[in-house]
Amino acid sequence: MTSYWLDTHPVPERGTPIDAGERHDTVVVGAGLTGVVTALLLARAGQRVCLLEARSVGAVTTGNTSAKASLLQGANLSQVRRHHGEEALGAYVHANLAGQAWLREFMVDHALAHQVRTAFSYADTHEGVRRLDAEVDAAKAAGLPVDWVAETGLPYPVAGAIALPAQLQLHPTLLLAALLDEALATGVVLHTGCRVHDLAVRGGCEVTTTAGTVSADRVVLATGTPILDRGGHFARLAAQRSYALAFRGDGHLPQGMYLSIDEPTRSLRTTPSPDGEVLIVGGNGHPVGRHGSTRELVADLEAWTTGIFPSAVRTHAWSAQDYRAAGRLPLADVLPLSNGRVVAATGYAKWGMTNAVASALRIAGRWAGAEHAWARVLDDVHASLADLAEGTRSNAEVALAASRGWIAGEATALEGDPGEGRGVVGRLGGRPAARSRVDGVTCTVSGVCTHLGGVLAWNDQERSWDCPLHGSRFDASGRVLEGPAVDDLEVLGGESG
């Protein structure tokens, strides 16, 4: 499950060990696009900045994105308009335009390969056409030249399509490596392989990691979903997992960037390579930990692609995790009880290329005394009735998943070997336990997420334990892969071959 991007251009390892008593102006947690750009902007403003990453740079969402920097975002614009009105919609569009322009300028200045393409959203159903119509209205209200088109370049018919010209597509880890190079050259200190476990605010901030403690005046949490619960983000976000495949083929490939508005979602784009164009296809998203077989979703995506492009040969398969806020607006919130010292950035709803940079501009502008007008509008947006209703539905689904998980986890005793590539949850010592067999090794760990106690589900494509409540993920041996959990699972039985 290594992405095409991480396989063809992994970000070079540049981290250093944490020094005892290390202190900075700002600590940024999470070395994806949000974290690296935020660190770079603050360092350019003269701050001493430390960047902390639990795994490696770009290992999570940024290294697994479709990498479309587009303002045509499915049904996002009409959803923002419905939840928050015209002013918030205008601010959201201006934020994304600012993020896109910043990316374009950086890539041009650093001679990084990127492509300018027309973005298309298309529908397969009458209901989808209705949703596209609402998106055209919202886009035009915000000043974007989105309109209906008769031709898409796709090799299959659609019920309707809209388009926005002059959007960007790029190679995300190539971009991230260049951003990191400049950040380090500007004085940013990078520590990788150190997972943050705690953050105390006592006049300043003390960040405790698995590799030592770092102090700072301020902290930015750029970790997908914030690893601290004091902002309640876990209850305001929906964690979604989706899949992507890369294909080689000698046939003609469509030259736009495409997204279907109906379910199951289909995302298409191409990327140049030394051996010719590569087709990137994504889709089949679902709430984390709430699908019976993720392997079947990948197989379905491959079958759909080869049915449309018979000469296509799969070379890579991977997945990504994204977080959608109830009101569809990205969050760049000051956390409660932090004296204004801790900010969390999240909720990009699968549009992180523009929103990550916009969030970095928003945070850096606020702390450097040069806040953007669109940022002030977004900061002042409050939850709407639609937000509250959606949040209530989402939390009800979480509660249902929690109760079902505990009932299922305690219903059957955990016995025997699950079989290669499989994982099962059952009762062991009066509590749910999780047992899996991966590459001939059997591991038994606690079946309960270390965040808020959800019973885990086996992900048979990625061979991981996923939490259906708030999206935490663990590998087969119990190590944290993605938060909000910060603690590994308890090992209940030694590895056996």
PyMOL commands that set and color helices and strands:
alter all, ss='L'
color gray80, all
select helices_A, chain A and resi 4-8+33-44+62-64+76-84+86-109+126-141+172-185+229-231+233-235+294-308+352-367+373-379+385-411
alter helices_A, ss='H'
color red, helices_A
select strands_A, chain A and resi 22-29+49-53+68-69+114-123+147-148+160-170+189-192+196-201+205-209+212-221+237-248+257-260+266-271+278-287+313-325+331-334+342-346+423-428+431-438+441-446+457-459+464-466+473-475+480-482+491-496
alter strands_A, ss='S'
color yellow, strands_A
deselect
rebuild
show_as cartoon
